Amino acid sequence: MQPARPLTPRVRQRPLFKRALDVALASALLIVLAPLVLLIMTVIKLESRGPTLYRCYRAGLHGVEFAMLKFRKMYDGAGGPALTAADDSRFTRVGRALARTKLDEIPQLLNVLRGQMSLVGPRPEDPRFVQLAPNKYHAILRVRPGITGLSQLAFARESQILDPSDRVGHYVRAIFPQKVAIDALYVKSWTLRMDLAILAWTGLAVVARREVAVNRATGGLTLRHRKPVRSPAVETSHAA
């Protein structure tokens, strides 16, 4: 692995600004969302046996693996392939709704408070994929992965464009390199204003169900106007 370039003053100052923002907003969101969290946990327990939370391992700050939290979407002990379809038989009824609305990611606010994640940052990637581009990830892993970010917004509908006959192969060949480039752009171009803009656009995407386009050269954000491609939905994360 090649040595990374020295950190710029902007990057050295990032932890202070980002951490203050993360703790303040994550704490506030957990308080506001507490009734919803309790409702989701209750419904999960009533529908099927097993824990309410699922842990999937991701590459974190400096490459240290951590357990990223999600609400459990599948029947406890469900086996099968890591990639899942929207109509996967392993999904519980509430799990299907959680996957569609992204509410399964709310527990990651706890990862933020623990210092394992940031509200905004590079996509938390599976360590197996990180090993495919170690030199490029050397810089990306200098910052905490984020619940949302440029890469997450750019590929919010990733499941609709993956080739259902070769999901992993298509992801590695076509999607993964683009995500690496976008995450590297985020690390290089970071400002506090950029983080606030990403949070605002993420809120629009979730609440208004709108797709966001990311300028691959500048990181600028706009609404995506073209119609999404329709194809079977899958996830690129571990089955949860």
N, C-alpha and C positions, 0 to 999 in steps of 0.2 A: 504493500500500500504506500503510495507516495505521500510525503509530508504535506500537510495543508499549509496554505498561505497564512501569515500572521493575521490575527484578528484586527480589524479596523476599530477606531474609537467608537463608532456607532454600534458595532457588534459587542464590544466590551461593556457598553452602557445598557445593552438590551435587557440583561437579567433583572436589573433594578426596576425598570419601567414595566416590563412585562409581568414580573412577579406581583407587583403592587396591583396591577389591573386584574390579573388572574384571581388573586385572593379576594379582592373586593367584589368582583362580579360573580365569581363562582359561589361565594357565600350568600350573596343576595338571591341568586337564582335558586339555590337549594332551599332557601326559606320560602320563596314565592311558589316553588314547584312542590313543596312538601305534601300538600293534599293530593296532588296528582301522583306523586311517587308512592304514597301509601295505597292509593286506589289501584295502581298498576300491580304492586306487590301482592295485594289481596286477591286480585283477579287471577294472577299467575298461580298462586297457591291453591285457589279454589278449583281451577281447571285441571291441574295436573300435579302429581307429586314431584318433589325435587326442590332444589334451591331456587330462589328468585333471581339470583345473579349468576352470570356466566363470565368466566375469565378466559380471555384469549391473549396469548403472549405476543408482544410487539417489541421492536427495537426502539429504545428510548434514548435519552440524553447520553452522549458519548458511547452509544451502542449497547448500553446496559439494558437487558431485557426486563420487562415488567408485565404484570398481569393487568391488562386493560379490561375494565368492567363494562358489562352490558346487562340489560335485563334478559333473562333466559327466554328464548323464543321457541325452543324445541322441547319435545318430550324428554324427560330426564333419561340419560343413558343412550340416547339415539345415536346409532352408528352411521356408517355410510361415508360418502365423499365429503371433503371439506367445502366444496362449492355447492351452493344450494340454489334451487329455483324458487320463484315466487309461489308456485303451487306445490312446493315440496311437502311430501306426506309427513315429514318429521316435524313440521311446524304445528304448534297448537293454534287454536283459533285466535287467541289474543296475541300470540307470537307473530302471526301473519300481519295483524294490524300494526304491531310495533315495528316490524321491518318496513312496512310501507310508509309509515309516518316518521321514521327515524327516532321515535321516542325511546327506543331501546338503548340509545346512547346517553341518556340523562345521567346514569351512574358514573360516567366519565368525569363529571364535575368533582367526584371524590378523588379521582386520579389527579385532577388539577390541584386540589387542596393539599394532596400529599406531595406535590412537587414533581410528579412523574410526567405530567402533561401540561400544556398551556391551552387556554381557550382558542388561540389562533397559532397555527404553526404548520410545518410539513405534515403530510399524511402519516399516521402511525403505521408503518409497514411491517409485514411479516418478515422476521429475520432471514428466512430462506430466500426471499426476493432481494433483500439488502445485500446478501452475499454475491448476487449477480453483478452488482456495480459498486464494489467496495471503495474505489477511489472517489467516485462522485458522492457517495454517502458520507465520506469522511468529513466534509464540510456541512452537509445537511444535518448530521447527528450532533453538531455543536449546539443545536438549540432543541428545546423540548418539542415533541410532536404535538399537534393541535387537534382539538375536537373538530374545528373547522379551519379552512385555509384556502389558498388559491387552488391547490390541487383538488381538494374536496369539492369545491364549487364547480370547477371545470368538468369533473367527472361524476357529478351527482347522479346522472342517469347512465352510469357505466354499464349497468346490467342489461340495458337495452341494446348495446352495441357489441357486446361480447359474442363471439361465435359459439353457439350452443354445442357444436360438435367438437370443439377444442378450446374450452374456456381458458385453461391455464396457459396453453401455448399462445393463444391470441393475446392474452393479457401481457405475457412476457415480451412478445414481439412488437405489439402495437401500442398498448396502453402504458405499460410500465416505463418505457423510455420517456414518454411525454410527461408523466408525473415527476420523474426525476428532474427533468429540465425545469418544470414549473416550481418545484420545491427549492431547487438551487437558485432560481430567480428570486423567490421570496426571501431566502437567507441573505442574498446579496443586496436586495433593494429595501430591506425592512425599514419602516418608520412606524412610530406610534399611530400616526394618521392612517397608515395602511391597515393596521390591525383594526382600528375603529371602523374603517370602511368595510372590511371583510365581515365584521360582526353585523353591521347594518344590512349588508346584502344577504347574509345568511338568514337573518330574521325575515327579510322579504321572501326569500326562497322557501322557507319553512311555512310561514303564515299564509302567504299568497299563492303558494304552489307554483312559483315562477322559476324558470331556469336562468342561470347566470352564465354569461360568457366571460372568459378571461383572456385578455390580450397577452399573447405568449412573449411579446417583446418588452412590454412595460408593466404588466401585472394589472392594468386597468380593468375595471369591471363594468359591464353593461348587461342589459337584459338580452337573452337569447331569443330570437324571433322565429328561427326555423322550427319546423315541426320535428319532435323527437322521433327517432327510428323505433319502430315497433318490432320487438323480438322477445323471446322468453327471458324473464328476469332471473338473474343469478347474482350471487354475492362473491366477492373475491376474498372474503375473510374466512376464518375457521367457522365451521357450523356452530351456531349459537342458539 
